């Protein structure tokens, strides 16, 4: 999974959509060193859990860039998207100061959607339906198949989902090439 974790789209073009989704912080499988008291099954108060923001940027050709954010600032978005959005790309995003600042920093055309007031589509073509569908499938996949994943492993699962849903299908040959490329840069250990 580490081999495909960083296999993101080199550049988004055409019309791209950016949005954030949130996953509950999870220490699944960790028995010691928890930063909070252990919880018993069934007594978990979901509102008290920290939410981990995940940014997804996806163009209409299924090229995807995603990443776990430390916070929801323009600087954090820029850290993940700098150099990955073509200057001619039209980017659709929710109305947010972070998105506006990101557009000014990276210089792309920005179409702002005020979804809270019911404005979900601009000019019949600019919307967030593709990225929101991706969020729904991603969350359904992680919660439905794996019953949640530990937050520290979330980047691996984001890479796996990207590989499964991207424009290039994850064939055994392509996966083998990615693994070999990954191992070439790893130090050998005697264990």
Buried (B, 14 or more C-beta within 10 A) or exposed (E): EEBBBEBBBEBBBEBBBBBBBBBBBBBEEEEEEEEEEEEEEEEEEEEEBEEBBBBBBBBEBBBBBBBBBEEBBBEBBBEBBEEBBBEEBBBBBBEBEBBBBBBEBBEBEBBBBEBEEEEEEEEEEBBBEBBBEBBEBBBEBBEEEEEEBBBBBBBBBBBBBBBEBBEEEBEEEBEEEBEEEBEEEEEEEEE
